[in-house]
Amino acid sequence: MLGVDKTVVEAVDLDMETGILVASVRPTASMRNRCGSCRKRCPRYDAGEGRRRWRSLDAGSVQVQLEAAAPRVRCGVHGVTVAAVPWARHQSGHTLFFDDQVAWLATQTSKTAITVLMRIAWRTVGAIITRVWADTEKQFDQFADLTRIGIDEISYKRGHKYLTCVVDHDSGRLIWAAPGQDKATLATFFDALGPERSAMITHVSADGAAWIATVVKERAPNAVRCADPFHVVKWATEALDEVRRAAWNDARKAARHNEAGRGRGRPPTGAPARPDSARAMGIKNCRYALWKNPENLTEKQQAKLACIVQTDPRLARAYYLKEGLRVIFKLPLDEATEALDKWVSWARRCRIPSFVKLQRSIVKHRTAILASIEHGLSNGRVESMNTKIRLMTRIAFGFKAPDA
């Protein structure tokens, strides 16, 4: 019932005043006089400060505690310290089973629910998670068989507070995260990985951030850098949106300057046409019609897009440039290479400043873009992990430090 190993139960009493079930226990002979830190057998130093208690899992609605002597031993490495006990971690006020139960609940629900269910404080939940993770980290090598990784950053707090995250493409696990968004932050990951394992990294996917590319080139020289297709298409979408805003502003400005004002109600019969106003209305609310994939457009958005193609050739050309770049990532490598070169030539002479600027970035990252097409890598797993991190950030509302 108590869930303890290598332990002798001497007595079990119910404290009538507090309603706590107290079990008097002691370690077996093989577990006595061991250092609490290294678990090595050591000579006894003294009896310590007397008997102490450890919180155990409740028996229904009755709180259970283990009570035992807490002698001290003299360790050659750690000096005078409290002797280890087989039912709890060193310097912990809870049993191993209690800690493991709280740690599992932390992966399934919020801290508030844990505090109510287990009848402990918020800080206690955090301390237990830290202890359990410290032991788990020693048992499992999170960098084992690491060959393909994805790197990205995510904002966890207002004021440009970012986390740099590294995800294993093969397992989908988050293997490393730290506050910061610069070369020094990412360098700490490769320091923890070590030069031998860094040399075993074969593929790295990321956005076009220069600080990521620089560190990866220096610390993982054998890795193939792959540009995330989502971010590349996002660049084209942002360039398209810049053209859309300019077209919308130009149409409204032309309507104000070239057309007389009109009062309320319907225009009278025989009123002059208002082409600039009609063009402005055609561009209005067209953002999602331009952003979405053609196969996902609604009938209303398809009509809006057809109107733009007929009334604004410049904006239509920008839309086709965006869609052309998106389609390239669906092609085989040989066809994608040729298509990308043609797209760059088209964007270079399209006379749209935002896309002329974009093609320079595409040329700069051409090798990484083609590598992502060849190896089929994207930051999809990383973005999925970022969504989970945002959820954890929301659940942890009120904690100031990312370590919390």
Secondary structure, 3 states (H helix, E strand, C coil): CCCCCCEEEEEEEEECCCCEEEEEEEECHHHCCEECCCCCECCEEECCCCEEEEEEEEECCEEEEEEEECCEEEECCCEEEEECCCCECCCCCEEHHHHHHHHHHHCCCCHHHHHHHHCCCHHHHHHHHHHHHHHHHHHCCCCCCCCEEEEEEEEEECCCEEEEEEEECCCCCEEEEEECCCHHHHHHHHHHHCHHHHHCCCEEEECCCHHHHHHHHHHCCCCEEEECHHHHHHHHHHHHHHHHHHHHHHHHHHHHHHCCCCCCCCCCCCCCCCHHHHHHHHHCCCHHHHHCCHHHCCHHHHHHHHHHHHHCHHHHHHHHHHHHHHHHCCCCHHHHHHHHHHHHHHHHCCCCHHHHHHHHHHHHCHHHHHHHHHHCCCCHHHHHHHHHHHHHHHHCCCCCCCCC
